[in-house]
Amino acid sequence: MVTSLLLLLRLAAAQAPEPVLIDRVVVIVSDRIITASDIRLEAELARRIPSPIRALRRSQLRDPTEALIEQAIIRSQSAQVSINQPTAAEVQERLLALRATFPSPDEYDRFRRRHGLSEAAVVDRLTTRLSVERYIHRNIDLTSQSAREGVDAYFERYDDWLELQKVTTAIRFVE
């Protein structure tokens, strides 16, 4: 009886499929988890619909992981204030802009499937990006002086502000 049970267990173990890695956690920012699939999606979104905020656009195009860290830091602050939440019309406009980057609705559907996204998940991601942009636009003076000071001063001001936020935020990279 014990021998046959051991044989059955060995047979079951031999026939068990190998585990498949679906996704992995790359970094945790406070209580927000950023996965490898989030990073791939952010890289594609940055190419298709870059942020109108130059500082965000720079990080999105340079390093999507860093862009998502910045977004998580800013989102934790912006989510607490309703004025930073985009309107339904703004989200719809951004969604239409994203869809317009695809040659056909089928290509857009393939994009969503490739990233494992429902339409609601796309809307949620775009809402987050818009909320972050609104927070920066309303709370960080990046534009009023940039014409006089130049691009370097603009990025320096943003980077200084961001560093202050990072000091007070728990950021943990997962190996």
Helices and strands as residue ranges (DSSP letters): H 2-15, E 25-29, E 32-35, H 36-48, H 54-62, H 64-78, G 82-84, H 88-100, H 105-114, H 119-139, H 146-149, H 151-167, E 171-173
